Amino acid sequence: MFRVFCVKFSCDASYVISGSDDTNLRLWKAKASEQLGVLHPRERRKHEYHEAVKNRYKHLPDVKRIVRHRHLPKPIYKAAALRRTMIEAERRKAERRKAHSAPGSIVTEPLRKKRIIKEVE
């Protein structure tokens, strides 16, 4: 898998869609442990019971931490870390280039202005 450039949730937030450098879209389950397909009544009751227990004890710190915890697929997590590293390297390079050049020769554009692609009047 190549670098991941965009990640979106589906409308019902049950899937994560990732687009990568190799022009592929990948579909991930938002809850990796969740079973797809038809559930038997016994399995459905088990899931309902677990949800009820989580709701009943959600005020406890340990349970709150477990419920909040989410795992990202490893390629997406690594891609985000790589992207942060690349952005930080670009920022450091620009700072050093500005510091070691003649005053006023390099004009930096604010990030707010860089993000604007096109202005429509």
C-alpha positions in Angstrom: 0.0 0.0 0.0 1.3 3.4 -0.9 0.8 6.7 1.0 -2.7 7.5 2.1 -3.9 10.9 1.1 -7.5 11.1 2.2 -9.7 9.3 4.7 -13.5 9.7 5.0 -16.2 8.0 7.0 -19.3 6.6 5.4 -22.7 8.4 6.1 -23.6 5.9 8.8 -20.1 5.9 10.3 -19.8 2.1 9.9 -17.0 2.2 7.3 -13.8 4.1 6.7 -12.8 4.8 3.1 -9.1 5.6 2.4 -7.6 6.8 -0.9 -3.9 6.2 -1.5 -1.2 7.2 -3.9 -1.6 4.1 -6.1 -5.1 5.3 -7.0 -6.9 2.7 -4.9 -9.8 3.1 -2.6 -9.9 0.8 0.4 -12.9 0.1 2.5 -12.4 -0.6 6.2 -14.8 -1.4 9.0 -14.9 1.4 11.5 -15.3 -1.2 14.3 -12.8 -3.9 13.4 -14.2 -6.4 15.8 -17.8 -6.0 14.5 -19.1 -9.0 12.6 -20.7 -8.4 9.2 -23.7 -10.2 7.9 -26.7 -11.8 9.6 -26.4 -12.3 13.4 -28.1 -15.2 15.1 -30.5 -14.2 17.9 -28.1 -15.5 20.5 -25.3 -13.3 19.1 -27.6 -10.3 18.9 -28.6 -10.7 22.6 -24.9 -11.0 23.5 -24.1 -7.7 21.7 -27.1 -6.0 23.3 -26.0 -7.2 26.7 -22.4 -5.9 26.3 -23.7 -2.5 25.1 -26.0 -2.4 28.1 -23.1 -3.2 30.5 -21.0 -0.5 28.8 -23.8 2.1 29.2 -24.4 1.1 32.8 -20.8 1.5 33.9 -19.7 4.2 31.5 -19.0 6.7 34.4 -16.1 4.6 35.7 -12.7 5.8 34.4 -11.4 2.4 33.3 -14.6 1.6 31.4 -14.7 5.1 29.9 -11.1 4.6 28.6 -11.9 1.3 27.1 -15.0 2.5 25.3 -13.3 5.6 23.9 -10.3 3.6 22.6 -10.2 3.2 18.8 -7.7 1.3 16.7 -6.8 2.6 13.3 -5.6 0.3 10.5 -1.8 0.2 10.7 -1.2 1.6 7.1 -3.4 4.6 7.9 -1.7 5.2 11.2 1.8 5.0 9.6 0.7 7.3 6.7 -0.5 9.9 9.2 2.8 9.8 11.1 4.8 10.0 7.9 2.7 13.0 6.7 3.4 14.8 10.0 7.1 14.1 9.6 7.1 15.4 6.1 5.2 18.6 7.1 7.6 19.2 10.0 10.6 18.8 7.7 9.2 21.2 5.2 8.6 23.8 8.0 12.1 23.4 9.4 13.6 23.7 6.0 11.7 26.9 5.3 12.7 28.4 8.6 16.4 27.6 8.1 16.3 29.0 4.5 14.7 32.2 5.8 17.2 32.5 8.7 20.3 32.1 6.4 19.2 34.4 3.6 19.3 38.2 3.2 16.6 40.0 5.2 13.4 40.5 3.2 14.6 38.3 0.3 12.2 35.5 1.2 8.6 36.4 1.8 6.6 33.7 3.5 2.9 33.4 2.8 0.6 32.6 5.8 -0.8 29.0 6.0 -4.3 30.5 5.9 -3.5 32.0 2.5 -1.8 28.9 1.2 -4.9 26.8 1.7 -7.0 29.0 -0.6 -7.0 27.5 -4.0 -9.3 29.9 -5.9 -11.2 33.0 -5.0 -14.5 33.4 -6.7 -15.9 36.9 -7.0 
